[in-house]
Amino acid sequence: MNLTDEEKRMLDGEMGEGVRKAMDMLVAMGKAFDAPRMIPVTRTHVAMSGQEGDTYWCELLVNGGAACKIIPTTNPNWDVPTLNRRYEVPADRLFLARRTDDVYRRIGAAITYCCTPELAGNVPVFGEHVAFSESSATPYVNAVLGARSNRESSVSALASSVTGVTPYYGLHLDENRRGNMTVYVDTEVKGPYEWGLLGWFIGLHAGTNVPVILFNKKAYDVRPTPEELLYFTTESNTSGAMPMFHMPGITPEAPTAEAAFGGNKSASELRVTRADLEKMENLISDPAGKIHLVLIGCPHYTYAQLRGVADLINDRRIHPDVDFWILSSWDAIELARRSGHLETIERSGIRVVPDTCMDQPPFDQFKGKLNMTDSAKCAHYQKRRGLPFVLRRIEECIDAAVKSSV
Ligand code: F3S
């Protein structure tokens, strides 16, 4: 790789061992992907989520004297004061949460603890080169906002935060952003839940292609909301690895289908019907039964979604046998509090918590018990860890929480 003098000095250790390690990793990555050089980044997001390997990597860098040049936003860890009061967490997991909190502060990260930085807090503009990790964030910034990021890990995104650069390959280049697969959606898709199922289905089939998604010959009539696109990107980049797509007339690099392909031929076609979406729900969901936990907000619920929950629950109370948590960002929760919706939600027995990922130790209490969510990603990950989940839209989750069964 051709490195600038400053990049060579970083690699030679002139700026400390932490910076050297970060640059060494990025150079290795660049060589693996045949990147000719590095490119400066102006934003980063680190999807650390309180995982031990990520915390260890951050410690290696910061203990070697590194600090962030580009201030990254951070994925959720978990809200220790709130959740540890209610659930017993093993000492080693508690220690990891505190270690994580400490080390990301020391390296100079913005402690946002939110997995939707692309909606608020770290929103790139069209054409900006960035290094984002997190399943929704990477496709959202690429396809919906027109910024440029590869599908980074928390490790590589932190290395870019420290060095200010990323290898110049993949989705930083025009030619890799063009469509090469056609998806025809032959059914109406409504609400974040259905957009999530659509994303899951396309992600399963897209492989490494860049799909151009056409909606039942009415592409220009479909106007997804940020929440619908958020669920779509989360699920397509969880069932598969789909960091880029086009929706002609909707996403900024696709004013037309022809522009989305940019001269490429469509190598494959996929059709999506209503039956395919229903199949996805059945594939991911566990069978119905008595519910113990309802866990929503994976990805973090927005203010509009919190408001929607307040309208849905209205004056009802959830069943005393059910724990119901909504994971959200601190700013969305504050807005809901100021606007009076948080009070309505909490009066029902539903709890709203910031800074928290569903994949964290407090929820291990529900291993082996049947639970419920509106997020395919949550159901999929938790099932692999021994927590069965029924997958349904939010309206059904609330109804089930009132009755304690679905
Ligand atoms: Fe967010 Fe954790 Fe889900 S980071 S998207 S709540 S897996």
Boltz pocket constraint, residues with backbone or C-beta under 6 A from the ligand:
constraints:
  - pocket:
      binder: B
      contacts: [[A, 49], [A, 75], [A, 76], [A, 115], [A, 234], [A, 297], [A, 298], [A, 299], [A, 300], [A, 327], [A, 356], [A, 357], [A, 358], [A, 359], [A, 377], [A, 378]]
      max_distance: 6.0
